[in-house]
Amino acid sequence: LGGHSLLATQVISRVRQSLGIELPLRALFEAQDLAGFAGRVGQGQVSRAPALEKADRDQPLVASYAQQRQWFLWQLEPESAAYHIPAALRLKGALDIEALRRSFDALIQRHEGLRTTFRQDGGQAVQIIHTRLPVTVELETLPEMSDEQLRAQVEAEVQRLFDLEQGPLLRVKLLRLDEDDHVLILTLHHIVSDGWSSPLMVDELVRLYEGYSQGHEVTLPELPVQYADYALWQRQWMEAGERD
């Protein structure tokens, strides 16, 4: 109920992960109820996908198929903001800006995708993972601003262009309207984020900020694989014949 294509993709992915069964996405939409979908699962094929493992970082790290498309579109129209993923949060109350900066630093070090840029290598795009790719929390004080002016400021920030070759591909801006009133604007390029990963990033950011703002060190569980590992796994699986 209330489902959409992203949630459907997550369902199919979890069937693969939990049950080792391969189903086409249309199986979920063709089933009229849960019992019908369970029947389709029972008729599904055992997954032949190779194990997703950490890849050797000394080899060229190819972009995923989705990233390859984004790279092509950016080269075709670098002045477009059509593939920006924005979020603006109104923050009321005391804000520890240093804890916020630490939280973003920790998040970027945790996720390789947030410190990745791209370049062309022969006929394909490759990922360049940087050891560090700092993101500055830009602070701008804007007192006595109307709602219309504020919306214009947010829109202008969201429309600022990214350079996929230079990065960073995450931008953070903080508008201070008053001592206890801020607007946090996050903008990512779609080549390093999507509707599935963005809520996970926000959840981790909140957990990091809560700890740092209270003077605690925060340790999140280590990630067994990163997006570059998935991209290589995807290529190997498709080239092994799954594409056919």
N, C-alpha and C positions, 0 to 999 in steps of 0.2 A: 504494500500500500504506500502510495507516494514515492514509488521507486523511479529511478531514471537510469540512463545508460552507465554512469559511473558506478552506481550501486550494483547494477547487474554484473558488471565486469568484476567487482569485488567478490560477488557470490561465486561466479565461475572459478575465480582464482582460489577461493577457499575450498571449493570442492576438489580442485586439483591438489592443493597442499595437504588437506586432511584425509582425503579418500584415495588419492592417486588415480583419479578418474578424469579423462578428457571429455569435455562437452563443448559444443559450439555455443556461442552466446545466444543464438536464436532459440536454443532449447528452453531457456528461461521464459522467453516471451511467448513461446508457443504453448507452454503449459498453463492451463487456466487456474490451477490451484496448487497448493503445496504437494498434495498427494500425486498430482500429475507430474510435477517436477521430480519428485522422488523416484517415480517410475522411469523417467528419462535417465536419471543418474544410474539406476540399476542396469540400464541397457548400454551405458557408456563404455568406452574403451579404456583399458588400463593405460595410464600415461606412459609415454615413451620418452618423456623429457629427461635430459641428463640432469645430474645434481647441480644445483647452483652453489658454486664454491668461489672462494677468494682467488682472483686472478693474479698472475705475475705482473707487477707494476713496471717491469723493465721492458715490456713489449708495448707496441703502439696500442693505445686504448681507443678502439673504434667507438664512434657514437652509435647510439641505438637507432632503430629505424625512425622513431618519432623525432629524435634529435636531428637526424639527417634531414628530415623534412623541414624542421624549424631553421636549420642552417641555410638550406636552399631559399626559403622564404625571406630570411633576413638579407641574404645577398641580393635577392631580387628587388627588395624594397626596404633598405636600411632606415629610411625615414619614417617607417610606420610603427605605431605603438599598439597595433592590433593584438599582439601576443604578449602584452604585459599583464601580469597578475597582480592587481592592487588590493590592499586592505587598509582601511582607516579606522582607528579605534579612538574613541573619546575617553580620556582617562581623568577621572575626578578624584581628588584627594592627593595626599602627599606622594611624590614620585622620587625615587632614588635613582638619579640619572646614571651615577657610576655603576650601580648594580645592573641597570639596563644595558650599559655598554659591556660589562663583563658577561652578561647573559648572551649577547649576540656573538661575542668573541668565542665563547665556549661552544655555541651552536655551530658556528662556522668551522671550528676545528673538528667537531664531531662528524659533520656531514661533508664529504668530499665534494658533492655536487654544488655546494655553496661557495666553493673556492676553485671552481673549474671554469676554464675558458676553452675556446675552440679554434682550430685552424684546419686548413685544407691540406691533406696529404695524398697526393695523387688524385684518385677518383673519389675519395671519401673524406668525410670530416672525422677528426680525431679529438678526443678530450685531452686537455692539458690540466692536470691536477696540480695545483700549487701547494707547496708546504704551508705557506701563509698567504692569504689574500685579504688583508684587513678591510673591514667595512666601517666607515665612519658614521656615527650617529650624529647627523647634522641637526643642530639646535638653532631655531629661529624664534625670536620673541615678537609676538604680534598682538599687542593689547588692543582692547576696544574694537574688535572686529565683528562685523555683522555676519549672520549665518551665510548670506549670499557671498560675501567676500571670502569667508572660510572655505566654502565649496569651491570657489575659483582657485584658491591656493592649493587645495587638494588635487583638483583636476590638473593644474599646471605641473605638479610634482609627478603625477601618474604618467603624464605624457612625455616626460623627459626620456630621451632615447638611451638605449644600451649599446655598447660596443662588444659584441660576442667574442672578439679576438683579444680585447684588453681587459674586460671585466672591471670590477666585480659585477655579477648579475643579480645581486640582491642590493637594494638601496633602502636606507632607513632615514627618515626625517621626523624630527619632533618639533611640533609647533607649540610654543608656550603662550597660552592665552592669559593665564594668571598664575599665581604661585601654586595653586592647587587645581589647575585646569589645563590639560594638555591634549593634543591630538597626535597620535603616533601613526605615521604613514609608512607602510611596507609595500615595496614594489619589487617583484621578481620577474625575470623573463621566463616564458613558458618552456624554454629549452632546459631549464634546471628545476622546474617545479610543475605541479599539476593539482587538480582538485582533490586527488587522493593524498598527496604528500603534504599539502599546505596545512591541514588541520593537525597533523602529527607534529609539524614544526612549531605551530603555535602552542600546542600542549607542552612540548619540551621547553619552549621559551618561558612559559608561565612557571613551570617547575624550577627552572634555573633562577628566575628573578625572585621567586618567593624565598629561595634559600639564600641567595647573595644579599638580598635586602635585609635579611635577619642576621647577617654575619656568619652564615654557615657555608662550608664547602659543599658543593653538590656533585654527586657522582651518578651518572646515568649508566644503565647497562651497556656494555660494549656492543657495537654493531658487528654481527658476524660477516656481513657483506655490505658493499656500497653499490651505488647505481652503476658505476663502471663495470663491476662484476656482472650485474644483470645484463648490461648491453652486450658484453662479450658472450655470455651464455645464450642470449637471444640469437645472436649471429650464428653461433656454432650449431644451435638447434635447427635454425632455418636452413643453413647450408648442408646439414646432414640429410635433408629431404623432407622436413616437415612442411616447408613452404608449398610443396606439391600436393 
